[in-house]
């Protein structure tokens, strides 16, 4: 058994691992709140949008704090340098999922939904739902990484399949946007940025799974 897997096995309750689990759970919650924020935005429910977007903003700051805690704990730990680096890269990539979720909420806060065509509103919902499925599969992959690495790799493959679906949705949404006549150039730019931000949430999940594969294969 590798040093990293021994560390997982013997020290499940160490502060670093506990904080990593909290960070992952926080990230999943952020994406779930993002989905609710997008649906409130599409429904033009400004009150609910603000509540959900504020939750995302607050949780993203908390996730940043947890990431820093993990980095500090790992830096002073007993793992070999290569293993510490692998885990640090894993946490940083998970954190990017939260960062891009926050970016999505920043955009919908300023993008007037009344100026977004219905077909693009629907596309936004489909994209954020797809991104959420990526995050759920990512959570499964990370949770299986130490105990059942084969299952972790299967879940990583599922993340990749879900990310490909999001890519397809993004491509179709961009084609819709290109055909629409948007009166305001600023609104058109924001719509494009919003569509991309959803795709980036899914892309960062895929990047994280690449790091999971590296960790599992090395072990």
MDTraj code that builds the backbone (N, CA, C; nanometers):
import mdtraj as md
import numpy as np

residues = "UNK UNK UNK UNK UNK UNK UNK UNK UNK UNK UNK UNK UNK UNK UNK UNK UNK UNK UNK UNK UNK UNK UNK UNK UNK UNK UNK UNK UNK UNK UNK UNK UNK UNK UNK UNK UNK UNK UNK UNK UNK UNK UNK UNK UNK UNK UNK UNK UNK UNK UNK UNK UNK UNK UNK UNK UNK UNK UNK UNK UNK UNK UNK UNK UNK UNK UNK UNK UNK UNK UNK UNK UNK UNK UNK UNK UNK UNK UNK UNK UNK UNK UNK UNK UNK UNK UNK UNK UNK UNK UNK UNK UNK UNK UNK UNK UNK UNK UNK UNK UNK UNK UNK UNK UNK UNK UNK UNK UNK UNK UNK UNK UNK UNK UNK UNK UNK UNK UNK UNK UNK UNK UNK UNK UNK UNK UNK UNK UNK UNK UNK UNK UNK UNK UNK UNK UNK UNK UNK UNK UNK UNK UNK UNK UNK UNK UNK UNK UNK UNK UNK UNK UNK UNK UNK UNK UNK UNK UNK UNK UNK UNK UNK UNK UNK UNK UNK UNK UNK UNK UNK UNK UNK UNK UNK UNK UNK UNK UNK UNK UNK UNK UNK UNK UNK UNK UNK UNK UNK UNK UNK UNK UNK UNK UNK UNK UNK UNK UNK UNK UNK UNK UNK UNK UNK UNK UNK UNK UNK UNK UNK UNK UNK UNK UNK UNK UNK UNK UNK".split()
xyz = np.array([
    [0.0851, -0.1200, 0.0000],
    [0.0000, 0.0000, 0.0000],
    [0.0887, 0.1250, 0.0000],
    [0.0518, 0.2252, -0.0788],
    [0.1310, 0.3480, -0.0874],
    [0.1220, 0.4286, 0.0408],
    [0.2155, 0.5238, 0.0556],
    [0.2144, 0.6106, 0.1729],
    [0.0857, 0.6929, 0.1797],
    [0.0376, 0.7372, 0.0622],
    [-0.0834, 0.8196, 0.0610],
    [-0.2046, 0.7393, 0.1057],
    [-0.2189, 0.6166, 0.0553],
    [-0.3336, 0.5355, 0.0951],
    [-0.3238, 0.4943, 0.2417],
    [-0.2016, 0.4686, 0.2896],
    [-0.1847, 0.4396, 0.4326],
    [-0.2300, 0.5588, 0.5159],
    [-0.1977, 0.6786, 0.4670],
    [-0.2353, 0.8012, 0.5391],
    [-0.3870, 0.8148, 0.5449],
    [-0.4511, 0.7888, 0.4317],
    [-0.5977, 0.7905, 0.4295],
    [-0.6544, 0.6871, 0.5261],
    [-0.5977, 0.5673, 0.5231],
    [-0.6514, 0.4570, 0.6003],
    [-0.6381, 0.4803, 0.7511],
    [-0.5224, 0.5300, 0.7942],
    [-0.4938, 0.5417, 0.9366],
    [-0.5386, 0.6739, 0.9972],
    [-0.5568, 0.7738, 0.9137],
    [-0.5805, 0.9072, 0.9674],
    [-0.7060, 0.9708, 0.9098],
    [-0.8136, 0.8963, 0.9042],
    [-0.9376, 0.9455, 0.8453],
    [-0.9917, 1.0673, 0.9203],
    [-0.9607, 1.0781, 1.0482],
    [-1.0180, 1.1852, 1.1282],
    [-0.9196, 1.3011, 1.1508],
    [-0.8107, 1.3050, 1.0763],
    [-0.7192, 1.4171, 1.0899],
    [-0.7874, 1.5443, 1.0422],
    [-0.7353, 1.6561, 1.0893],
    [-0.7958, 1.7847, 1.0555],
    [-0.7959, 1.8088, 0.9045],
    [-0.6858, 1.7721, 0.8372],
    [-0.6770, 1.7950, 0.6931],
    [-0.7860, 1.7207, 0.6175],
    [-0.8059, 1.5928, 0.6505],
    [-0.9076, 1.5153, 0.5799],
    [-1.0477, 1.5630, 0.6135],
    [-1.0687, 1.5957, 0.7395],
    [-1.2003, 1.6470, 0.7792],
    [-1.2323, 1.7762, 0.7059],
    [-1.1339, 1.8630, 0.6945],
    [-1.1535, 1.9909, 0.6261],
    [-1.1742, 1.9695, 0.4769],
    [-1.1032, 1.8743, 0.4180],
    [-1.1243, 1.8427, 0.2767],
    [-1.2676, 1.7974, 0.2515],
    [-1.3199, 1.7147, 0.3410],
    [-1.4579, 1.6679, 0.3269],
    [-1.5569, 1.7831, 0.3402],
    [-1.5290, 1.8731, 0.4334],
    [-1.6144, 1.9907, 0.4500],
    [-1.6104, 2.0789, 0.3255],
    [-1.4919, 2.0928, 0.2698],
    [-1.4750, 2.1764, 0.1500],
    [-1.5537, 2.1180, 0.0324],
    [-1.5465, 1.9871, 0.0156],
    [-1.6204, 1.9220, -0.0926],
    [-1.7713, 1.9373, -0.0720],
    [-1.8182, 1.9133, 0.0518],
    [-1.9607, 1.9272, 0.0804],
    [-2.0088, 2.0699, 0.0559],
    [-1.9261, 2.1667, 0.0931],
    [-1.9601, 2.3071, 0.0711],
    [-1.9716, 2.3369, -0.0780],
    [-1.8824, 2.2809, -0.1567],
    [-1.8843, 2.3037, -0.3015],
    [-2.0097, 2.2461, -0.3650],
    [-2.0501, 2.1273, -0.3225],
    [-2.1736, 2.0670, -0.3743],
    [-2.2935, 2.1551, -0.3402],
    [-2.2966, 2.2043, -0.2168],
    [-2.4067, 2.2931, -0.1750],
    [-2.4098, 2.4202, -0.2588],
    [-2.2929, 2.4739, -0.2898],
    [-2.2837, 2.5950, -0.3714],
    [-2.3479, 2.5728, -0.5080],
    [-2.3176, 2.4608, -0.5702],
    [-2.3731, 2.4338, -0.7030],
    [-2.5235, 2.4106, -0.6947],
    [-2.5695, 2.3472, -0.5891],
    [-2.7139, 2.3293, -0.5709],
    [-2.7830, 2.4645, -0.5545],
    [-2.7218, 2.5542, -0.4792],
    [-2.7792, 2.6884, -0.4630],
    [-2.7721, 2.7678, -0.5927],
    [-2.6671, 2.7452, -0.6702],
    [-2.6584, 2.8093, -0.8014],
    [-2.7768, 2.7683, -0.8878],
    [-2.8078, 2.6390, -0.8885],
    [-2.9218, 2.5923, -0.9676],
    [-3.0504, 2.6619, -0.9241],
    [-3.0717, 2.6737, -0.7939],
    [-3.1918, 2.7399, -0.7435],
    [-3.1923, 2.8881, -0.7801],
    [-3.0746, 2.9500, -0.7775],
    [-3.0642, 3.0913, -0.8152],
    [-3.1010, 3.1118, -0.9620],
    [-3.0529, 3.0230, -1.0475],
    [-3.0826, 3.0337, -1.1907],
    [-3.2320, 3.0156, -1.2160],
    [-3.2924, 2.9206, -1.1490],
    [-3.4361, 2.8978, -1.1687],
    [-3.5181, 3.0160, -1.1163],
    [-3.4740, 3.0764, -1.0065],
    [-3.5420, 3.1963, -0.9557],
    [-3.5254, 3.3120, -1.0535],
    [-3.4073, 3.3240, -1.1112],
    [-3.3807, 3.4293, -1.2105],
    [-3.4699, 3.4120, -1.3334],
    [-3.4783, 3.2899, -1.3837],
    [-3.5614, 3.2619, -1.5018],
    [-3.7079, 3.2923, -1.4727],
    [-3.7510, 3.2663, -1.3501],
    [-3.8895, 3.2928, -1.3096],
    [-3.9125, 3.4386, -1.2717],
    [-3.8056, 3.5177, -1.2797],
    [-3.8110, 3.6599, -1.2432],
    [-3.8530, 3.6787, -1.0971],
    [-3.8070, 3.5857, -1.0129],
    [-3.8329, 3.5927, -0.8697],
    [-3.7114, 3.6578, -0.8035],
    [-3.7144, 3.7904, -0.7980],
    [-3.5967, 3.8641, -0.7517],
    [-3.5633, 3.8340, -0.6055],
    [-3.6650, 3.8160, -0.5236],
    [-3.6404, 3.7888, -0.3815],
    [-3.5676, 3.6564, -0.3630],
    [-3.6167, 3.5520, -0.4285],
    [-3.5538, 3.4204, -0.4171],
    [-3.4149, 3.4198, -0.4805],
    [-3.4010, 3.4916, -0.5908],
    [-3.2700, 3.5030, -0.6554],
    [-3.1676, 3.5609, -0.5596],
    [-3.2043, 3.6680, -0.4921],
    [-3.1113, 3.7315, -0.3982],
    [-3.0743, 3.6374, -0.2848],
    [-3.1732, 3.5655, -0.2322],
    [-3.1472, 3.4726, -0.1219],
    [-3.0479, 3.3648, -0.1662],
    [-3.0734, 3.3052, -0.2811],
    [-2.9878, 3.1966, -0.3297],
    [-2.8481, 3.2479, -0.3672],
    [-2.8435, 3.3617, -0.4351],
    [-2.7145, 3.4178, -0.4766],
    [-2.6315, 3.4597, -0.3557],
    [-2.6967, 3.5133, -0.2555],
    [-2.6255, 3.5499, -0.1322],
    [-2.5688, 3.4262, -0.0633],
    [-2.6446, 3.3172, -0.0663],
    [-2.5938, 3.1924, -0.0071],
    [-2.4701, 3.1437, -0.0814],
    [-2.4744, 3.1529, -0.2137],
    [-2.3587, 3.1117, -0.2935],
    [-2.2370, 3.1971, -0.2587],
    [-2.2581, 3.3268, -0.2510],
    [-2.1477, 3.4180, -0.2206],
    [-2.0864, 3.3891, -0.0840],
    [-2.1711, 3.3708, 0.0150],
    [-2.1229, 3.3426, 0.1507],
    [-2.0504, 3.2083, 0.1558],
    [-2.1090, 3.1069, 0.0928],
    [-2.0485, 2.9739, 0.0964],
    [-1.9173, 2.9699, 0.0193],
    [-1.9077, 3.0473, -0.0886],
    [-1.7834, 3.0484, -0.1663],
    [-1.6700, 3.1068, -0.0830],
    [-1.6986, 3.2081, -0.0036],
    [-1.5962, 3.2645, 0.0861],
    [-1.5555, 3.1616, 0.1917],
    [-1.6532, 3.0887, 0.2442],
    [-1.6230, 2.9848, 0.3423],
    [-1.5394, 2.8735, 0.2793],
    [-1.5711, 2.8397, 0.1541],
    [-1.4944, 2.7368, 0.0840],
    [-1.3499, 2.7819, 0.0646],
    [-1.3297, 2.9097, 0.0346],
    [-1.1942, 2.9625, 0.0227],
    [-1.1174, 2.9474, 0.1536],
    [-1.1839, 2.9765, 0.2637],
    [-1.1195, 2.9627, 0.3948],
    [-1.0828, 2.8171, 0.4233],
    [-1.1735, 2.7254, 0.3871],
    [-1.1454, 2.5839, 0.4070],
    [-1.0284, 2.5378, 0.3200],
    [-1.0240, 2.5883, 0.1980],
    [-0.9122, 2.5528, 0.1094],
    [-0.7793, 2.5960, 0.1709],
    [-0.7759, 2.7174, 0.2241],
    [-0.6519, 2.7653, 0.2856],
    [-0.6144, 2.6807, 0.4071],
    [-0.7136, 2.6404, 0.4834],
    [-0.6872, 2.5549, 0.5998],
    [-0.6253, 2.4223, 0.5568],
    [-0.6829, 2.3622, 0.4523],
    [-0.6296, 2.2350, 0.4032],
    [-0.4853, 2.2525, 0.3585],
    [-0.4581, 2.3592, 0.2843],
    [-0.3222, 2.3841, 0.2358],
    [-0.2239, 2.3956, 0.3517],
    [-0.2624, 2.4690, 0.4536],
    [-0.1745, 2.4871, 0.5700],
    [-0.1517, 2.3550, 0.6428],
    [-0.2586, 2.2775, 0.6592],
    [-0.2469, 2.1497, 0.7291],
    [-0.1588, 2.0519, 0.6520],
    [-0.1776, 2.0478, 0.5200],
    [-0.0975, 1.9562, 0.4388],
    [0.0487, 1.9988, 0.4353],
    [0.0706, 2.1292, 0.4309],
    [0.2080, 2.1799, 0.4229],
    [0.2901, 2.1385, 0.5438],
    [0.2255, 2.1296, 0.6593],
    [0.2966, 2.0930, 0.7802],
    [0.2815, 1.9471, 0.8176],
    [0.2304, 1.8660, 0.7264],
    [0.2018, 1.7267, 0.7573],
    [0.3190, 1.6345, 0.7335],
    [0.2900, 1.5044, 0.7472],
    [0.3957, 1.4038, 0.7410],
    [0.4029, 1.3320, 0.6074],
    [0.3141, 1.3645, 0.5156],
    [0.3149, 1.2981, 0.3851],
    [0.4379, 1.3373, 0.3040],
    [0.4832, 1.2483, 0.2148],
    [0.5889, 1.2861, 0.1209],
    [0.5442, 1.4048, 0.0357],
    [0.6416, 1.4809, -0.0118],
    [0.6118, 1.6041, -0.0845],
    [0.5216, 1.5796, -0.2058],
    [0.5464, 1.4723, -0.2795],
    [0.4671, 1.4452, -0.4001],
    [0.3214, 1.4190, -0.3657],
    [0.2978, 1.3445, -0.2573],
    [0.1598, 1.3153, -0.2162],
    [0.0892, 1.4416, -0.1672],
    [0.1619, 1.5240, -0.0920],
    [0.1032, 1.6512, -0.0468],
    [0.0649, 1.7367, -0.1659],
    [0.1509, 1.7393, -0.2646],
    [0.1236, 1.8198, -0.3840],
    [0.0008, 1.7682, -0.4585],
    [-0.0112, 1.6361, -0.4683],
    [-0.1278, 1.5771, -0.5356],
    [-0.2576, 1.6203, -0.4674],
    [-0.2602, 1.6138, -0.3347],
    [-0.3813, 1.6503, -0.2609],
    [-0.4087, 1.8002, -0.2704],
    [-0.3034, 1.8804, -0.2686],
    [-0.3211, 2.0251, -0.2824],
    [-0.3823, 2.0593, -0.4179],
    [-0.3331, 1.9938, -0.5225],
    [-0.3905, 2.0171, -0.6558],
    [-0.5365, 1.9748, -0.6595],
    [-0.5692, 1.8664, -0.5924],
    [-0.7075, 1.8187, -0.5886],
    [-0.7985, 1.9235, -0.5244],
    [-0.7574, 1.9749, -0.4103],
    [-0.8395, 2.0727, -0.3382],
    [-0.8534, 2.2014, -0.4189],
    [-0.7452, 2.2451, -0.4816],
    [-0.7507, 2.3681, -0.5613],
    [-0.8462, 2.3539, -0.6790],
    [-0.8497, 2.2366, -0.7372],
    [-0.9384, 2.2165, -0.8521],
    [-1.0848, 2.2101, -0.8087],
    [-1.1103, 2.1470, -0.6952],
    [-1.2468, 2.1496, -0.6415],
    [-1.2891, 2.2935, -0.6145],
    [-1.1968, 2.3729, -0.5630],
    [-1.2287, 2.5117, -0.5296],
    [-1.2663, 2.5923, -0.6537],
    [-1.2098, 2.5571, -0.7674],
    [-1.2443, 2.6272, -0.8910],
    [-1.3892, 2.6031, -0.9314],
    [-1.4450, 2.4891, -0.8928],
    [-1.5875, 2.4628, -0.9169],
    [-1.6718, 2.5662, -0.8432],
    [-1.6346, 2.5913, -0.7175],
    [-1.7055, 2.6922, -0.6386],
    [-1.6858, 2.8318, -0.6970],
    [-1.5642, 2.8610, -0.7410],
    [-1.5351, 2.9938, -0.7970],
    [-1.6210, 3.0234, -0.9198],
    [-1.6335, 2.9262, -1.0082],
    [-1.7115, 2.9501, -1.1293],
    [-1.8621, 2.9538, -1.1008],
    [-1.9034, 2.8838, -0.9975],
    [-2.0438, 2.8945, -0.9558],
    [-2.0736, 3.0356, -0.9071],
    [-1.9802, 3.0899, -0.8322],
    [-1.9945, 3.2288, -0.7866],
    [-1.9981, 3.3255, -0.9037],
    [-1.9154, 3.3008, -1.0041],
    [-1.9154, 3.3874, -1.1225],
    [-2.0514, 3.3839, -1.1919],
    [-2.1129, 3.2671, -1.1992],
    [-2.2450, 3.2561, -1.2620],
    [-2.3471, 3.3421, -1.1892],
    [-2.3442, 3.3386, -1.0564],
    [-2.4426, 3.4172, -0.9808],
    [-2.4155, 3.5663, -0.9961],
    [-2.2906, 3.6047, -1.0080],
    [-2.2582, 3.7466, -1.0292],
    [-2.3204, 3.7975, -1.1596],
    [-2.3186, 3.7117, -1.2605],
    [-2.3729, 3.7525, -1.3904],
    [-2.5250, 3.7651, -1.3853],
    [-2.5926, 3.6658, -1.3266],
    [-2.7395, 3.6729, -1.3283],
    [-2.7916, 3.7850, -1.2377],
    [-2.7101, 3.8289, -1.1438],
    [-2.7519, 3.9426, -1.0606],
    [-2.7679, 4.0700, -1.1443],
    [-2.6896, 4.0823, -1.2499],
    [-2.6912, 4.2073, -1.3289],
    [-2.7542, 4.1894, -1.4667],
    [-2.7857, 4.0645, -1.5030],
    [-2.8428, 4.0384, -1.6359],
    [-2.9953, 4.0406, -1.6279],
    [-3.0608, 4.1391, -1.6909],
    [-3.2078, 4.1463, -1.6852],
    [-3.2711, 4.0305, -1.7611],
    [-3.3423, 3.9448, -1.6904],
    [-3.3972, 3.8253, -1.7525],
    [-3.5018, 3.8599, -1.8572],
    [-3.5645, 3.9754, -1.8430],
    [-3.6666, 4.0162, -1.9408],
    [-3.6079, 4.0370, -2.0800],
    [-3.4767, 4.0583, -2.0869],
    [-3.4121, 4.0794, -2.2162],
    [-3.3459, 3.9526, -2.2699],
    [-3.3686, 3.8417, -2.2009],
    [-3.3119, 3.7136, -2.2445],
    [-3.4225, 3.6314, -2.3092],
    [-3.4075, 3.5916, -2.4356],
    [-3.5118, 3.5121, -2.5028],
    [-3.5436, 3.3828, -2.4278],
    [-3.6672, 3.3378, -2.4421],
    [-3.7134, 3.2185, -2.3703],
    [-3.6265, 3.0964, -2.3975],
    [-3.5861, 3.0782, -2.5248],
    [-3.5078, 2.9581, -2.5568],
    [-3.3718, 2.9592, -2.4867],
    [-3.3158, 3.0784, -2.4639],
    [-3.1892, 3.0875, -2.3941],
    [-3.2074, 3.0723, -2.2428],
    [-3.3211, 3.1144, -2.1922],
    [-3.3492, 3.0898, -2.0502],
    [-3.3554, 2.9389, -2.0252],
    [-3.4238, 2.8686, -2.1146],
    [-3.4338, 2.7230, -2.1021],
    [-3.2957, 2.6596, -2.1124],
    [-3.2137, 2.7116, -2.2016],
    [-3.0781, 2.6581, -2.2181],
    [-2.9964, 2.6759, -2.0909],
    [-3.0161, 2.7877, -2.0234],
    [-2.9444, 2.8128, -1.8976],
    [-2.9820, 2.7102, -1.7917],
    [-3.1105, 2.6792, -1.7832],
    [-3.1546, 2.5797, -1.6856],
    [-3.0950, 2.4426, -1.7178],
    [-3.0958, 2.4061, -1.8449],
    [-3.0395, 2.2769, -1.8839],
    [-2.8897, 2.2704, -1.8532],
    [-2.8199, 2.3803, -1.8761],
    [-2.6762, 2.3827, -1.8507],
    [-2.6442, 2.3715, -1.7020],
    [-2.7177, 2.4453, -1.6198],
    [-2.6871, 2.4407, -1.4761],
    [-2.7266, 2.3050, -1.4168],
    [-2.8317, 2.2444, -1.4693],
    [-2.8678, 2.1097, -1.4239],
    [-2.7594, 2.0086, -1.4628],
    [-2.7049, 2.0250, -1.5823],
    [-2.5962, 1.9373, -1.6255],
    [-2.4713, 1.9554, -1.5413],
    [-2.4413, 2.0805, -1.5078],
    [-2.3256, 2.1086, -1.4224],
    [-2.3431, 2.0449, -1.2852],
    [-2.4654, 2.0490, -1.2339],
    [-2.4928, 1.9882, -1.1034],
    [-2.4687, 1.8378, -1.1073],
    [-2.5082, 1.7725, -1.2148],
    [-2.4846, 1.6291, -1.2262],
    [-2.3354, 1.5978, -1.2285],
    [-2.2571, 1.6848, -1.2898],
    [-2.1113, 1.6683, -1.2885],
    [-2.0582, 1.6727, -1.1459],
    [-2.1091, 1.7667, -1.0684],
    [-2.0621, 1.7826, -0.9302],
    [-2.1014, 1.6630, -0.8453],
    [-2.2208, 1.6108, -0.8655],
    [-2.2637, 1.4924, -0.7906],
    [-2.1724, 1.3730, -0.8207],
    [-2.1389, 1.3546, -0.9481],
    [-2.0500, 1.2446, -0.9858],
    [-1.9096, 1.2676, -0.9299],
    [-1.8673, 1.3932, -0.9271],
    [-1.7361, 1.4264, -0.8694],
    [-1.7322, 1.3918, -0.7210],
    [-1.8369, 1.4252, -0.6490],
    [-1.8433, 1.3928, -0.5066],
    [-1.8276, 1.2420, -0.4853],
    [-1.8938, 1.1632, -0.5677],
    [-1.8841, 1.0175, -0.5556],
    [-1.7420, 0.9705, -0.5828],
    [-1.6780, 1.0277, -0.6833],
    [-1.5426, 0.9872, -0.7184],
    [-1.4449, 1.0154, -0.6048],
    [-1.4533, 1.1346, -0.5469],
    [-1.3619, 1.1701, -0.4383],
    [-1.3882, 1.0844, -0.3152],
    [-1.5139, 1.0586, -0.2854],
    [-1.5477, 0.9806, -0.1657],
    [-1.4995, 0.8364, -0.1771],
    [-1.4850, 0.7855, -0.2992],
    [-1.4408, 0.6471, -0.3200],
    [-1.2892, 0.6363, -0.3397],
    [-1.2221, 0.7469, -0.3483],
    [-1.0827, 0.7491, -0.3919],
    [-0.9912, 0.6615, -0.3066],
    [-1.0047, 0.6674, -0.1746],
    [-0.9154, 0.5928, -0.0870],
    [-0.9618, 0.4501, -0.0644],
    [-1.0920, 0.4318, -0.0388],
    [-1.1422, 0.2994, -0.0021],
    [-1.1627, 0.2082, -0.1225],
    [-1.2197, 0.2640, -0.2310],
    [-1.2512, 0.1823, -0.3484],
    [-1.2066, 0.2562, -0.4745],
    [-1.0753, 0.2541, -0.5019],
    [-1.0220, 0.3316, -0.6155],
    [-1.0832, 0.2950, -0.7501],
    [-1.1228, 0.1671, -0.7667],
    [-1.1847, 0.1289, -0.8947],
    [-1.3164, 0.2034, -0.9142],
    [-1.3935, 0.2150, -0.8052],
    [-1.5194, 0.2890, -0.8136],
    [-1.4945, 0.4376, -0.8350],
    [-1.3862, 0.4873, -0.7777],
    [-1.3507, 0.6280, -0.7978],
    [-1.3236, 0.6557, -0.9448],
    [-1.2560, 0.5626, -1.0105],
    [-1.2268, 0.5804, -1.1527],
    [-1.3539, 0.5716, -1.2374],
    [-1.4450, 0.4822, -1.1994],
    [-1.5720, 0.4718, -1.2723],
    [-1.6530, 0.6010, -1.2577],
    [-1.6540, 0.6553, -1.1364],
    [-1.7260, 0.7803, -1.1142],
    [-1.6595, 0.8948, -1.1900],
    [-1.5278, 0.8911, -1.2000],
    [-1.4564, 0.9929, -1.2780],
    [-1.4965, 0.9854, -1.4249],
    [-1.5146, 0.8630, -1.4745],
    [-1.5614, 0.8463, -1.6127],
    [-1.7014, 0.9043, -1.6299],
    [-1.7852, 0.8901, -1.5266],
    [-1.9200, 0.9453, -1.5307],
    [-1.9150, 1.0989, -1.5352],
    [-1.8227, 1.1564, -1.4596],
    [-1.8049, 1.3025, -1.4657],
    [-1.7731, 1.3445, -1.6080],
    [-1.6846, 1.2706, -1.6713],
    [-1.6445, 1.3036, -1.8077],
    [-1.7629, 1.2937, -1.9036],
    [-1.8448, 1.1911, -1.8873],
    [-1.9628, 1.1775, -1.9742],
    [-2.0601, 1.2932, -1.9521],
    [-2.0811, 1.3300, -1.8263],
    [-2.1714, 1.4412, -1.7964],
    [-2.1151, 1.5724, -1.8513],
    [-1.9842, 1.5886, -1.8414],
    [-1.9212, 1.7116, -1.8918],
    [-1.9366, 1.7217, -2.0431],
    [-1.9292, 1.6089, -2.1120],
    [-1.9484, 1.6095, -2.2572],
    [-2.0903, 1.6517, -2.2932],
    [-2.1874, 1.6095, -2.2120],
    [-2.3261, 1.6512, -2.2346],
    [-2.3397, 1.8022, -2.2173],
    [-2.2729, 1.8550, -2.1150],
    [-2.2771, 2.0001, -2.0927],
    [-2.2123, 2.0727, -2.2098],
    [-2.1035, 2.0183, -2.2615],
    [-2.0382, 2.0780, -2.3786],
    [-2.1355, 2.0862, -2.4964],
    [-2.2094, 1.9793, -2.5171],
    [-2.3062, 1.9774, -2.6270],
    [-2.4158, 2.0812, -2.6055],
    [-2.4643, 2.0902, -2.4825],
    [-2.5662, 2.1909, -2.4507],
    [-2.5126, 2.3319, -2.4713],
    [-2.3875, 2.3520, -2.4323],
    [-2.3264, 2.4841, -2.4488],
    [-2.3139, 2.5207, -2.5966],
    [-2.2738, 2.4244, -2.6769],
    [-2.2610, 2.4488, -2.8206],
    [-2.3961, 2.4864, -2.8824],
    [-2.5011, 2.4150, -2.8423],
    [-2.6346, 2.4456, -2.8946],
    [-2.6815, 2.5831, -2.8474],
    [-2.6518, 2.6158, -2.7222],
    [-2.6934, 2.7453, -2.6674],
    [-2.6230, 2.8606, -2.7393],
    [-2.4955, 2.8434, -2.7680],
    [-2.4233, 2.9479, -2.8418],
    [-2.4811, 2.9660, -2.9815],
    [-2.5212, 2.8558, -3.0431],
    [-2.5829, 2.8651, -3.1761],
    [-2.7154, 2.9410, -3.1678],
    [-2.7922, 2.9175, -3.0623],
    [-2.9164, 2.9921, -3.0416],
    [-2.8894, 3.1406, -3.0238],
    [-2.7872, 3.1704, -2.9439],
    [-2.7533, 3.3095, -2.9184],
    [-2.7130, 3.3807, -3.0478],
    [-2.6404, 3.3107, -3.1330],
    [-2.5941, 3.3706, -3.2588],
    [-2.7107, 3.4054, -3.3514],
    [-2.8214, 3.3324, -3.3377],
    [-2.9366, 3.3552, -3.4255],
    [-3.0317, 3.4618, -3.3712],
    [-3.0167, 3.4947, -3.2422],
    [-3.1082, 3.5902, -3.1800],
    [-3.0673, 3.7350, -3.2098],
    [-3.1668, 3.8192, -3.2140],
    [-3.1416, 3.9626, -3.2268],
    [-3.1543, 4.0247, -3.0884],
    [-3.0410, 4.0503, -3.0262],
    [-3.0379, 4.1104, -2.8933],
    [-3.0130, 4.2597, -2.9100],
    [-3.1061, 4.3402, -2.8618],
    [-3.0962, 4.4845, -2.8828],
    [-2.9718, 4.5440, -2.8189],
    [-2.9404, 4.5003, -2.6995],
    [-2.8258, 4.5554, -2.6271],
    [-2.7037, 4.4658, -2.6440],
    [-2.5947, 4.5240, -2.6917],
    [-2.4701, 4.4477, -2.7065],
    [-2.4214, 4.3998, -2.5703],
    [-2.4406, 4.4821, -2.4680],
    [-2.3989, 4.4437, -2.3334],
    [-2.4717, 4.3211, -2.2835],
    [-2.6013, 4.3144, -2.3108],
    [-2.6809, 4.1980, -2.2700],
    [-2.6334, 4.0734, -2.3437],
    [-2.6068, 4.0887, -2.4734],
    [-2.5591, 3.9750, -2.5526],
    [-2.4274, 3.9215, -2.4971],
    [-2.3382, 4.0115, -2.4584],
    [-2.2095, 3.9702, -2.4013],
    [-2.2315, 3.8964, -2.2697],
    [-2.3191, 3.9498, -2.1862],
    [-2.3461, 3.8858, -2.0571],
    [-2.4078, 3.7477, -2.0740],
    [-2.4965, 3.7332, -2.1711],
    [-2.5559, 3.6007, -2.1959],
    [-2.4468, 3.5019, -2.2345],
    [-2.3590, 3.5458, -2.3247],
    [-2.2487, 3.4587, -2.3656],
    [-2.1601, 3.4205, -2.2480],
    [-2.1318, 3.5169, -2.1615],
    [-2.0496, 3.4894, -2.0436],
    [-2.1196, 3.3941, -1.9473],
    [-2.2502, 3.4095, -1.9342],
    [-2.3257, 3.3219, -1.8451],
    [-2.3220, 3.1780, -1.8950],
    [-2.3456, 3.1594, -2.0240],
    [-2.3407, 3.0251, -2.0817],
    [-2.2040, 2.9623, -2.0597],
    [-2.1003, 3.0413, -2.0792],
    [-1.9642, 2.9897, -2.0605],
    [-1.9365, 2.9544, -1.9143],
    [-1.9900, 3.0348, -1.8223],
    [-1.9640, 3.0091, -1.6803],
    [-2.0211, 2.8745, -1.6371],
    [-2.1376, 2.8393, -1.6904],
    [-2.1948, 2.7079, -1.6583],
    [-2.1047, 2.5961, -1.7112],
    [-2.0569, 2.6154, -1.8334],
    [-1.9686, 2.5145, -1.8911],
    [-1.8409, 2.5019, -1.8089],
    [-1.7907, 2.6137, -1.7578],
    [-1.6671, 2.6112, -1.6802],
    [-1.6840, 2.5355, -1.5488],
    [-1.8022, 2.5414, -1.4895],
    [-1.8282, 2.4608, -1.3694],
    [-1.8077, 2.3128, -1.4015],
    [-1.8657, 2.2695, -1.5127],
    [-1.8510, 2.1291, -1.5535],
    [-1.7064, 2.0979, -1.5926],
    [-1.6413, 2.1893, -1.6621],
    [-1.5018, 2.1676, -1.7023],
    [-1.4105, 2.1507, -1.5815],
    [-1.4347, 2.2314, -1.4785],
    [-1.3495, 2.2208, -1.3599],
    [-1.3737, 2.0889, -1.2870],
    [-1.4950, 2.0365, -1.2948],
    [-1.5200, 1.9030, -1.2401],
    [-1.4374, 1.7992, -1.3144],
    [-1.4337, 1.8116, -1.4462],
    [-1.3551, 1.7173, -1.5257],
    [-1.2068, 1.7307, -1.4921],
    [-1.1586, 1.8526, -1.4777],
    [-1.0179, 1.8731, -1.4399],
    [-0.9860, 1.8065, -1.3066],
    [-1.0793, 1.8184, -1.2121],
    [-1.0593, 1.7573, -1.0807],
    [-1.0491, 1.6058, -1.0933],
    [-1.1317, 1.5476, -1.1789],
    [-1.1275, 1.4033, -1.1971],
    [-0.9978, 1.3578, -1.2633],
    [-0.9393, 1.4412, -1.3461],
    [-0.8074, 1.4092, -1.4011],
    [-0.7058, 1.3962, -1.2876],
    [-0.7181, 1.4834, -1.1878],
    [-0.6283, 1.4761, -1.0728],
    [-0.6570, 1.3513, -0.9886],
    [-0.7830, 1.3149, -0.9768],
    [-0.8167, 1.1910, -0.9060],
    [-0.7524, 1.0707, -0.9740],
    [-0.7578, 1.0678, -1.1062],
    [-0.6955, 0.9579, -1.1796],
    [-0.5461, 0.9530, -1.1533],
    [-0.4832, 1.0675, -1.1507],
    [-0.3392, 1.0727, -1.1226],
    [-0.3090, 1.0123, -0.9861],
    [-0.3864, 1.0512, -0.8868],
    [-0.3645, 1.0020, -0.7504],
    [-0.3862, 0.8512, -0.7434],
    [-0.4963, 0.8034, -0.8016],
    [-0.5289, 0.6610, -0.7932],
    [-0.4260, 0.5765, -0.8692],
    [-0.3900, 0.6201, -0.9893],
    [-0.2966, 0.5420, -1.0705],
    [-0.1589, 0.5373, -1.0044],
    [-0.1170, 0.6463, -0.9464],
    [0.0140, 0.6482, -0.8794],
    [0.0185, 0.5519, -0.7620],
    [-0.0985, 0.5319, -0.6981],
    [-0.1011, 0.4462, -0.5801],
    [-0.0985, 0.2990, -0.6180],
])
top = md.Topology()
chain = top.add_chain()
for i, resn in enumerate(residues, 1):
    res = top.add_residue(resn, chain, resSeq=i)
    for name in ("N", "CA", "C"):
        top.add_atom(name, md.element.get_by_symbol(name[0]), res)
traj = md.Trajectory(xyz[None], top)
